[in-house]
Amino acid sequence: MRKLLTCLVAIASLSGCGLSNVYRMDVQQGNVFSDADLTRLKPGMSREQVLFIMGTPVVGTPFRDERWEYFYSLSHGADGTVERRQVTILFKGDALDTIERSF
């Protein structure tokens, strides 16, 4: 009887271990950019100036080098919410033409 009681107490205490909160870390992906960075961009800026402010684009293709894509995603581990930001920068020649944002 004593052995059975000890076994039941051990099982009950170990089964409670799985109910504890597991730490989930925040995950950032892409380029980190702020609204202040975007306000610094002006039409007519060169590609080098845009690279200095925004960094290297996440998506760039050799076939369409007039379009640069910047993407940022922050997944909050604690509550599972996801923050997404996407900016598309379009060039005409070597000069900044248009900025499109979706956030």
MMTF fields as JSON, N, C-alpha, C and O atoms, coordinates in Angstrom:
{
  "mmtfVersion": "1.0.0",
  "mmtfProducer": "UNKNOWN",
  "numBonds": 411,
  "numAtoms": 412,
  "numGroups": 103,
  "numChains": 1,
  "numModels": 1,
  "chainsPerModel": [1],
  "groupsPerChain": [103],
  "chainIdList": ["A"],
  "bondAtomList": [4, 2, 8, 6, 12, 10, 16, 14, 20, 18, 24, 22, 28, 26, 32, 30, 36, 34, 40, 38, 44, 42, 48, 46, 52, 50, 56, 54, 60, 58, 64, 62, 68, 66, 72, 70, 76, 74, 80, 78, 84, 82, 88, 86, 92, 90, 96, 94, 100, 98, 104, 102, 108, 106, 112, 110, 116, 114, 120, 118, 124, 122, 128, 126, 132, 130, 136, 134, 140, 138, 144, 142, 148, 146, 152, 150, 156, 154, 160, 158, 164, 162, 168, 166, 172, 170, 176, 174, 180, 178, 184, 182, 188, 186, 192, 190, 196, 194, 200, 198, 204, 202, 208, 206, 212, 210, 216, 214, 220, 218, 224, 222, 228, 226, 232, 230, 236, 234, 240, 238, 244, 242, 248, 246, 252, 250, 256, 254, 260, 258, 264, 262, 268, 266, 272, 270, 276, 274, 280, 278, 284, 282, 288, 286, 292, 290, 296, 294, 300, 298, 304, 302, 308, 306, 312, 310, 316, 314, 320, 318, 324, 322, 328, 326, 332, 330, 336, 334, 340, 338, 344, 342, 348, 346, 352, 350, 356, 354, 360, 358, 364, 362, 368, 366, 372, 370, 376, 374, 380, 378, 384, 382, 388, 386, 392, 390, 396, 394, 400, 398, 404, 402, 408, 406],
  "bondOrderList": [1, 1, 1, 1, 1, 1, 1, 1, 1, 1, 1, 1, 1, 1, 1, 1, 1, 1, 1, 1, 1, 1, 1, 1, 1, 1, 1, 1, 1, 1, 1, 1, 1, 1, 1, 1, 1, 1, 1, 1, 1, 1, 1, 1, 1, 1, 1, 1, 1, 1, 1, 1, 1, 1, 1, 1, 1, 1, 1, 1, 1, 1, 1, 1, 1, 1, 1, 1, 1, 1, 1, 1, 1, 1, 1, 1, 1, 1, 1, 1, 1, 1, 1, 1, 1, 1, 1, 1, 1, 1, 1, 1, 1, 1, 1, 1, 1, 1, 1, 1, 1, 1],
  "groupList": [{"groupName": "MET", "atomNameList": ["N", "CA", "C", "O"], "elementList": ["N", "C", "C", "O"], "formalChargeList": [0, 0, 0, 0], "bondAtomList": [1, 0, 2, 1, 3, 2], "bondOrderList": [1, 1, 2], "singleLetterCode": "M", "chemCompType": "L-PEPTIDE LINKING"}, {"groupName": "ARG", "atomNameList": ["N", "CA", "C", "O"], "elementList": ["N", "C", "C", "O"], "formalChargeList": [0, 0, 0, 0], "bondAtomList": [1, 0, 2, 1, 3, 2], "bondOrderList": [1, 1, 2], "singleLetterCode": "R", "chemCompType": "L-PEPTIDE LINKING"}, {"groupName": "LYS", "atomNameList": ["N", "CA", "C", "O"], "elementList": ["N", "C", "C", "O"], "formalChargeList": [0, 0, 0, 0], "bondAtomList": [1, 0, 2, 1, 3, 2], "bondOrderList": [1, 1, 2], "singleLetterCode": "K", "chemCompType": "L-PEPTIDE LINKING"}, {"groupName": "LEU", "atomNameList": ["N", "CA", "C", "O"], "elementList": ["N", "C", "C", "O"], "formalChargeList": [0, 0, 0, 0], "bondAtomList": [1, 0, 2, 1, 3, 2], "bondOrderList": [1, 1, 2], "singleLetterCode": "L", "chemCompType": "L-PEPTIDE LINKING"}, {"groupName": "THR", "atomNameList": ["N", "CA", "C", "O"], "elementList": ["N", "C", "C", "O"], "formalChargeList": [0, 0, 0, 0], "bondAtomList": [1, 0, 2, 1, 3, 2], "bondOrderList": [1, 1, 2], "singleLetterCode": "T", "chemCompType": "L-PEPTIDE LINKING"}, {"groupName": "CYS", "atomNameList": ["N", "CA", "C", "O"], "elementList": ["N", "C", "C", "O"], "formalChargeList": [0, 0, 0, 0], "bondAtomList": [1, 0, 2, 1, 3, 2], "bondOrderList": [1, 1, 2], "singleLetterCode": "C", "chemCompType": "L-PEPTIDE LINKING"}, {"groupName": "VAL", "atomNameList": ["N", "CA", "C", "O"], "elementList": ["N", "C", "C", "O"], "formalChargeList": [0, 0, 0, 0], "bondAtomList": [1, 0, 2, 1, 3, 2], "bondOrderList": [1, 1, 2], "singleLetterCode": "V", "chemCompType": "L-PEPTIDE LINKING"}, {"groupName": "ALA", "atomNameList": ["N", "CA", "C", "O"], "elementList": ["N", "C", "C", "O"], "formalChargeList": [0, 0, 0, 0], "bondAtomList": [1, 0, 2, 1, 3, 2], "bondOrderList": [1, 1, 2], "singleLetterCode": "A", "chemCompType": "L-PEPTIDE LINKING"}, {"groupName": "ILE", "atomNameList": ["N", "CA", "C", "O"], "elementList": ["N", "C", "C", "O"], "formalChargeList": [0, 0, 0, 0], "bondAtomList": [1, 0, 2, 1, 3, 2], "bondOrderList": [1, 1, 2], "singleLetterCode": "I", "chemCompType": "L-PEPTIDE LINKING"}, {"groupName": "SER", "atomNameList": ["N", "CA", "C", "O"], "elementList": ["N", "C", "C", "O"], "formalChargeList": [0, 0, 0, 0], "bondAtomList": [1, 0, 2, 1, 3, 2], "bondOrderList": [1, 1, 2], "singleLetterCode": "S", "chemCompType": "L-PEPTIDE LINKING"}, {"groupName": "GLY", "atomNameList": ["N", "CA", "C", "O"], "elementList": ["N", "C", "C", "O"], "formalChargeList": [0, 0, 0, 0], "bondAtomList": [1, 0, 2, 1, 3, 2], "bondOrderList": [1, 1, 2], "singleLetterCode": "G", "chemCompType": "PEPTIDE LINKING"}, {"groupName": "ASN", "atomNameList": ["N", "CA", "C", "O"], "elementList": ["N", "C", "C", "O"], "formalChargeList": [0, 0, 0, 0], "bondAtomList": [1, 0, 2, 1, 3, 2], "bondOrderList": [1, 1, 2], "singleLetterCode": "N", "chemCompType": "L-PEPTIDE LINKING"}, {"groupName": "TYR", "atomNameList": ["N", "CA", "C", "O"], "elementList": ["N", "C", "C", "O"], "formalChargeList": [0, 0, 0, 0], "bondAtomList": [1, 0, 2, 1, 3, 2], "bondOrderList": [1, 1, 2], "singleLetterCode": "Y", "chemCompType": "L-PEPTIDE LINKING"}, {"groupName": "ASP", "atomNameList": ["N", "CA", "C", "O"], "elementList": ["N", "C", "C", "O"], "formalChargeList": [0, 0, 0, 0], "bondAtomList": [1, 0, 2, 1, 3, 2], "bondOrderList": [1, 1, 2], "singleLetterCode": "D", "chemCompType": "L-PEPTIDE LINKING"}, {"groupName": "GLN", "atomNameList": ["N", "CA", "C", "O"], "elementList": ["N", "C", "C", "O"], "formalChargeList": [0, 0, 0, 0], "bondAtomList": [1, 0, 2, 1, 3, 2], "bondOrderList": [1, 1, 2], "singleLetterCode": "Q", "chemCompType": "L-PEPTIDE LINKING"}, {"groupName": "PHE", "atomNameList": ["N", "CA", "C", "O"], "elementList": ["N", "C", "C", "O"], "formalChargeList": [0, 0, 0, 0], "bondAtomList": [1, 0, 2, 1, 3, 2], "bondOrderList": [1, 1, 2], "singleLetterCode": "F", "chemCompType": "L-PEPTIDE LINKING"}, {"groupName": "PRO", "atomNameList": ["N", "CA", "C", "O"], "elementList": ["N", "C", "C", "O"], "formalChargeList": [0, 0, 0, 0], "bondAtomList": [1, 0, 2, 1, 3, 2], "bondOrderList": [1, 1, 2], "singleLetterCode": "P", "chemCompType": "L-PEPTIDE LINKING"}, {"groupName": "GLU", "atomNameList": ["N", "CA", "C", "O"], "elementList": ["N", "C", "C", "O"], "formalChargeList": [0, 0, 0, 0], "bondAtomList": [1, 0, 2, 1, 3, 2], "bondOrderList": [1, 1, 2], "singleLetterCode": "E", "chemCompType": "L-PEPTIDE LINKING"}, {"groupName": "TRP", "atomNameList": ["N", "CA", "C", "O"], "elementList": ["N", "C", "C", "O"], "formalChargeList": [0, 0, 0, 0], "bondAtomList": [1, 0, 2, 1, 3, 2], "bondOrderList": [1, 1, 2], "singleLetterCode": "W", "chemCompType": "L-PEPTIDE LINKING"}, {"groupName": "HIS", "atomNameList": ["N", "CA", "C", "O"], "elementList": ["N", "C", "C", "O"], "formalChargeList": [0, 0, 0, 0], "bondAtomList": [1, 0, 2, 1, 3, 2], "bondOrderList": [1, 1, 2], "singleLetterCode": "H", "chemCompType": "L-PEPTIDE LINKING"}],
  "groupTypeList": [0, 1, 2, 3, 3, 4, 5, 3, 6, 7, 8, 7, 9, 3, 9, 10, 5, 10, 3, 9, 11, 6, 12, 1, 0, 13, 6, 14, 14, 10, 11, 6, 15, 9, 13, 7, 13, 3, 4, 1, 3, 2, 16, 10, 0, 9, 1, 17, 14, 6, 3, 15, 8, 0, 10, 4, 16, 6, 6, 10, 4, 16, 15, 1, 13, 17, 1, 18, 17, 12, 15, 12, 9, 3, 9, 19, 10, 7, 13, 10, 4, 6, 17, 1, 1, 14, 6, 4, 8, 3, 15, 2, 10, 13, 7, 3, 13, 4, 8, 17, 1, 9, 15],
  "groupIdList": [1, 2, 3, 4, 5, 6, 7, 8, 9, 10, 11, 12, 13, 14, 15, 16, 17, 18, 19, 20, 21, 22, 23, 24, 25, 26, 27, 28, 29, 30, 31, 32, 33, 34, 35, 36, 37, 38, 39, 40, 41, 42, 43, 44, 45, 46, 47, 48, 49, 50, 51, 52, 53, 54, 55, 56, 57, 58, 59, 60, 61, 62, 63, 64, 65, 66, 67, 68, 69, 70, 71, 72, 73, 74, 75, 76, 77, 78, 79, 80, 81, 82, 83, 84, 85, 86, 87, 88, 89, 90, 91, 92, 93, 94, 95, 96, 97, 98, 99, 100, 101, 102, 103],
  "secStructList": [7, 2, 2, 2, 2, 2, 2, 2, 2, 2, 2, 2, 2, 2, 2, 4, 4, 4, 4, 1, 7, 7, 7, 7, 7, 7, 3, 3, 3, 3, 7, 7, 7, 7, 2, 2, 2, 2, 2, 2, 7, 7, 6, 6, 7, 5, 2, 2, 2, 2, 2, 2, 2, 2, 7, 1, 7, 1, 3, 3, 3, 6, 6, 3, 3, 3, 3, 3, 3, 3, 3, 3, 3, 3, 3, 7, 6, 6, 6, 7, 7, 3, 3, 3, 3, 3, 3, 3, 3, 3, 3, 3, 6, 6, 3, 3, 3, 3, 3, 3, 3, 3, 7],
  "xCoordList": [0.824, 0.0, 0.869, 0.595, 1.928, 2.818, 3.523, 3.73, 3.884, 4.546, 3.599, 4.02, 2.328, 1.324, 1.097, 0.996, 1.019, 0.822, 2.018, 1.825, 3.218, 4.421, 4.422, 4.779, 4.033, 3.98, 2.934, 3.191, 1.768, 0.716, 1.141, 0.855, 1.81, 2.299, 3.35, 3.345, 4.233, 5.26, 4.626, 5.039, 3.638, 2.963, 2.208, 2.238, 1.536, 0.782, 1.709, 1.388, 2.847, 3.766, 4.437, 4.688, 4.732, 5.34, 4.348, 4.734, 3.079, 2.088, 1.836, 1.437, 2.052, 1.891, 3.014, 2.872, 4.127, 5.26, 4.936, 5.481, 4.094, 3.753, 2.809, 2.603, 2.23, 1.281, 1.943, 1.277, 3.22, 3.893, 4.02, 4.034, 4.111, 4.257, 5.647, 6.651, 5.682, 6.935, 7.289, 6.434, 8.531, 8.974, 9.082, 9.719, 8.464, 8.578, 9.145, 8.573, 10.269, 10.942, 10.351, 9.734, 10.554, 10.141, 11.076, 12.28, 10.515, 11.302, 11.16, 10.053, 12.292, 12.326, 12.894, 13.85, 12.285, 12.791, 12.746, 11.852, 13.705, 13.719, 14.521, 15.369, 14.239, 14.922, 14.181, 12.958, 14.909, 14.31, 14.368, 15.45, 13.198, 13.138, 12.011, 11.045, 12.141, 11.152, 10.468, 10.864, 9.453, 8.779, 9.735, 9.646, 10.646, 11.634, 12.543, 12.917, 12.895, 13.71, 12.963, 13.546, 11.681, 10.895, 10.693, 10.618, 10.605, 10.442, 11.735, 11.699, 12.859, 14.135, 14.283, 15.099, 13.495, 13.561, 12.812, 11.671, 13.45, 12.861, 12.99, 13.984, 12.003, 12.12, 13.36, 13.701, 14.018, 15.228, 16.513, 17.598, 16.409, 17.615, 18.24, 17.543, 19.544, 20.243, 20.073, 19.652, 20.405, 20.319, 21.249, 20.902, 22.418, 23.364, 22.803, 23.007, 22.104, 21.502, 20.387, 20.244, 19.609, 18.545, 19.151, 18.655, 20.206, 20.896, 21.436, 21.391, 21.941, 22.488, 21.389, 21.622, 20.208, 19.112, 18.409, 18.16, 18.09, 17.244, 18.008, 17.476, 19.227, 19.959, 19.671, 18.974, 20.201, 20.027, 18.603, 18.089, 17.949, 16.576, 16.519, 17.449, 15.411, 15.215, 15.027, 15.595, 14.231, 13.962, 14.454, 14.032, 15.33, 15.805, 16.095, 16.677, 15.691, 15.927, 16.791, 16.679, 17.637, 18.457, 17.626, 18.08, 16.414, 15.571, 14.743, 14.313, 14.519, 13.736, 14.476, 14.032, 15.577, 16.36, 15.802, 16.393, 14.661, 14.035, 13.078, 12.491, 12.918, 11.985, 12.728, 13.31, 12.698, 13.304, 12.213, 11.363, 12.24, 11.254, 11.924, 12.967, 11.317, 11.758, 10.615, 9.476, 10.924, 9.918, 10.422, 11.59, 9.522, 9.871, 8.718, 7.552, 9.046, 8.049, 8.547, 9.697, 7.671, 7.988, 6.891, 5.738, 7.255, 6.321, 6.539, 7.599, 5.517, 5.603, 5.33, 4.25, 6.307, 6.181, 5.18, 4.545, 5.03, 4.167, 2.697, 2.006, 2.212, 0.793, 0.53, -0.626, 1.569, 1.41, 1.02, 0.777, 0.951, 0.608, 1.795, 2.946, 1.507, 2.544, 2.378, 1.287, 3.474, 3.497, 4.238, 5.355, 3.603, 4.224, 4.292, 3.363, 5.396, 5.58, 6.231, 7.164, 5.736, 6.325, 6.409, 5.457, 7.57, 7.804, 8.377, 9.299, 7.815, 8.313, 8.841, 8.131, 10.081, 10.707, 10.942, 11.568, 10.429, 10.558, 11.486, 11.414, 12.357, 13.316, 12.991, 12.437, 13.342, 13.375, 14.814, 15.327, 15.46, 16.893, 17.645, 17.566, 18.371, 19.119, 18.512, 19.125, 17.313, 16.705, 15.453, 14.684, 15.255, 14.062, 12.831, 12.803, 11.805, 10.6, 9.411, 8.775, 9.098, 7.893, 8.194, 9.038, 7.473, 7.55, 6.148, 5.23, 5.975, 4.68, 4.845, 5.775, 3.949, 4.019, 2.71, 1.639, 2.814, 1.616, 1.814, 2.327, 1.395, 1.329, 0.52, 0.342],
  "yCoordList": [-1.187, 0.0, 1.252, 2.22, 1.21, 2.362, 2.613, 3.759, 1.53, 1.636, 2.239, 3.043, 1.854, 2.369, 3.862, 4.637, 4.259, 5.66, 6.512, 7.614, 6.027, 6.736, 6.873, 7.925, 5.838, 5.867, 6.871, 7.606, 6.913, 7.865, 9.309, 10.188, 9.559, 10.912, 11.331, 12.48, 10.446, 10.751, 11.051, 11.988, 10.271, 10.501, 11.827, 12.571, 12.124, 13.376, 14.586, 15.588, 14.505, 15.646, 15.834, 16.969, 14.749, 14.856, 15.311, 15.986, 14.951, 15.37, 16.873, 17.473, 17.476, 18.926, 19.71, 20.912, 19.061, 19.76, 20.224, 21.237, 19.543, 19.909, 21.093, 21.631, 21.512, 22.616, 23.979, 25.009, 23.99, 25.278, 26.023, 25.409, 27.336, 28.157, 27.986, 28.029, 27.795, 27.645, 28.999, 29.671, 29.401, 30.679, 30.574, 29.661, 31.5, 31.573, 32.934, 33.967, 32.925, 34.18, 34.876, 34.246, 36.194, 36.982, 36.687, 36.514, 36.63, 36.334, 37.49, 37.819, 38.108, 39.186, 38.646, 37.871, 39.07, 38.666, 39.859, 40.699, 39.924, 40.976, 42.187, 42.11, 43.314, 44.575, 45.342, 45.474, 45.837, 46.687, 48.122, 48.657, 48.743, 50.137, 50.824, 50.184, 52.118, 52.879, 53.898, 54.09, 54.535, 55.598, 56.762, 57.437, 56.994, 58.066, 57.779, 58.695, 56.51, 56.147, 56.444, 56.94, 56.138, 56.358, 57.844, 58.238, 58.67, 60.106, 60.73, 61.799, 60.083, 60.582, 60.336, 60.981, 59.401, 59.097, 60.161, 60.496, 60.682, 61.723, 61.311, 60.693, 61.643, 61.358, 62.012, 63.147, 61.289, 61.79, 61.34, 61.568, 60.692, 60.198, 59.074, 58.345, 58.943, 57.876, 56.541, 56.499, 55.466, 54.137, 54.002, 53.35, 54.615, 54.548, 55.242, 54.771, 56.346, 57.047, 56.214, 56.184, 55.549, 54.686, 53.497, 53.118, 52.913, 51.811, 52.254, 51.489, 53.471, 53.977, 54.088, 53.779, 54.521, 54.714, 53.4, 53.101, 52.617, 51.436, 50.118, 49.148, 50.067, 48.811, 48.03, 48.516, 46.838, 45.991, 45.462, 45.001, 45.514, 45.011, 43.5, 42.772, 43.051, 41.623, 40.904, 39.834, 41.493, 40.88, 41.808, 42.96, 41.301, 42.035, 41.037, 39.981, 41.37, 40.434, 41.105, 42.313, 40.361, 40.953, 41.36, 42.153, 40.821, 41.118, 42.384, 43.004, 42.77, 43.973, 44.775, 44.83, 45.385, 46.105, 47.492, 48.244, 47.848, 49.128, 48.991, 49.981, 47.795, 47.531, 46.86, 45.788, 47.513, 46.941, 46.705, 47.566, 45.528, 45.15, 45.066, 44.431, 45.711, 45.634, 45.047, 45.502, 44.039, 43.35, 43.19, 42.875, 43.413, 43.215, 42.49, 42.827, 41.51, 40.742, 40.523, 40.141, 40.769, 40.518, 39.637, 40.054, 38.418, 37.47, 37.465, 37.07, 37.912, 37.96, 36.569, 36.013, 36.021, 34.666, 34.52, 33.474, 35.572, 35.467, 35.297, 34.456, 36.084, 36.019, 35.552, 35.373, 35.354, 34.825, 35.845, 35.472, 37.133, 38.135, 38.395, 38.206, 38.832, 39.083, 40.493, 40.888, 41.253, 42.594, 42.507, 41.993, 43.02, 42.954, 44.343, 45.14, 44.622, 45.872, 45.542, 44.742, 46.16, 45.949, 47.286, 48.066, 47.532, 48.754, 48.352, 47.541, 48.931, 48.731, 50.067, 51.072, 50.076, 51.286, 51.089, 50.118, 52.029, 51.957, 53.053, 54.194, 52.697, 53.63, 53.87, 53.004, 55.05, 55.348, 55.695, 56.731, 54.804, 54.986, 54.74, 53.649, 55.732, 55.608, 56.46, 56.625, 57.008, 57.931, 57.322, 56.654, 57.555, 57.099, 57.778, 58.998, 56.973, 57.507, 57.417, 58.43, 56.201, 55.979, 55.103, 54.208, 55.383, 54.545, 54.056, 54.859, 52.749, 52.144, 51.407, 50.616, 51.658, 50.951, 50.25, 50.688, 49.17, 48.443, 48.027, 46.949, 48.911, 48.63, 49.674, 49.622],
  "zCoordList": [0.0, 0.0, 0.0, -0.709, 0.816, 0.911, -0.431, -0.829, -1.115, -2.409, -3.448, -4.28, -3.402, -4.322, -4.08, -5.031, -2.826, -2.47, -2.925, -3.439, -2.747, -3.189, -4.71, -5.242, -5.39, -6.85, -7.34, -8.293, -6.708, -7.094, -6.838, -7.651, -5.735, -5.429, -6.454, -6.896, -6.834, -7.833, -9.19, -9.873, -9.578, -10.858, -10.841, -11.821, -9.742, -9.644, -9.687, -10.327, -9.018, -9.017, -10.37, -10.776, -11.074, -12.393, -13.457, -14.412, -13.305, -14.298, -14.225, -15.222, -13.099, -12.96, -13.606, -13.829, -13.911, -14.525, -15.935, -16.375, -16.643, -18.004, -18.089, -19.177, -16.979, -16.991, -16.825, -16.926, -16.576, -16.374, -17.697, -18.764, -17.624, -18.828, -19.415, -18.705, -20.693, -21.411, -21.996, -22.573, -21.853, -22.398, -23.911, -24.435, -24.599, -26.058, -26.395, -26.045, -27.074, -27.364, -28.581, -29.44, -28.639, -29.787, -30.958, -30.773, -32.154, -33.348, -34.328, -34.754, -34.687, -35.675, -36.975, -36.979, -38.085, -39.395, -40.33, -40.24, -41.214, -42.221, -41.795, -40.906, -42.445, -42.167, -41.08, -41.132, -40.114, -39.091, -39.598, -39.842, -39.756, -40.183, -39.432, -39.016, -39.264, -38.51, -39.416, -40.566, -38.889, -39.628, -39.875, -40.9, -38.936, -39.108, -40.304, -41.036, -40.501, -41.669, -42.961, -43.925, -42.974, -44.192, -44.484, -45.648, -43.445, -43.69, -44.216, -44.826, -43.99, -44.518, -46.011, -46.67, -46.553, -47.981, -48.771, -48.451, -49.787, -50.632, -52.094, -52.474, -52.916, -54.349, -54.942, -54.609, -55.811, -56.445, -55.773, -56.307, -54.589, -53.913, -54.731, -55.435, -54.632, -55.357, -54.63, -53.474, -55.32, -54.718, -53.508, -52.523, -53.587, -52.472, -51.234, -50.115, -51.422, -50.292, -49.663, -48.44, -50.489, -49.979, -49.231, -48.17, -49.768, -49.078, -47.727, -46.764, -47.643, -46.385, -45.324, -44.155, -45.723, -44.768, -44.443, -43.275, -45.468, -45.283, -45.164, -44.624, -45.65, -45.658, -46.93, -47.821, -47.01, -48.187, -48.237, -47.217, -49.395, -49.476, -49.274, -49.624, -48.704, -48.476, -49.798, -50.019, -50.675, -51.963, -53.058, -53.153, -53.862, -55.021, -56.116, -55.868, -57.324, -58.42, -59.471, -59.677, -60.13, -61.184, -62.399, -63.223, -62.513, -63.666, -63.472, -64.445, -62.214, -61.925, -60.858, -59.711, -61.214, -60.208, -59.923, -59.148, -60.543, -60.222, -59.032, -58.597, -58.514, -57.412, -56.261, -56.42, -55.097, -53.894, -52.866, -52.64, -52.243, -51.234, -49.869, -49.713, -48.893, -47.504, -46.695, -46.793, -45.9, -45.117, -43.697, -43.469, -42.736, -41.332, -40.654, -40.862, -39.856, -39.124, -37.701, -37.488, -36.727, -35.319, -34.757, -34.652, -34.397, -33.808, -32.308, -31.824, -31.568, -30.107, -29.55, -29.746, -28.863, -28.355, -27.233, -27.096, -26.418, -25.252, -25.631, -25.056, -26.591, -26.938, -28.367, -28.749, -29.153, -30.501, -31.554, -32.702, -31.194, -32.197, -33.111, -32.717, -34.335, -35.33, -35.864, -36.277, -35.854, -36.427, -37.753, -37.817, -38.823, -40.151, -40.759, -40.627, -41.422, -42.154, -43.49, -43.558, -44.541, -45.862, -46.579, -46.594, -47.173, -47.937, -49.292, -49.377, -50.345, -51.7, -52.194, -52.166, -52.643, -53.162, -54.65, -55.076, -55.428, -56.88, -57.368, -56.912, -58.298, -58.871, -60.34, -61.018, -60.814, -62.245, -62.549, -62.126, -63.295, -63.519, -62.229, -61.665, -61.754, -60.503, -59.398, -58.343, -59.62, -58.654, -58.056, -58.746, -56.769, -56.062, -56.647, -56.808, -56.966, -57.568, -56.621, -56.331, -56.129, -55.342, -54.145, -54.203, -53.033, -51.837, -51.535, -51.366, -51.468, -51.127, -49.816, -49.66, -48.869, -47.59, -47.295, -47.716, -46.574, -46.129, -44.677, -44.377, -43.798, -42.362, -41.682, -40.466]
}
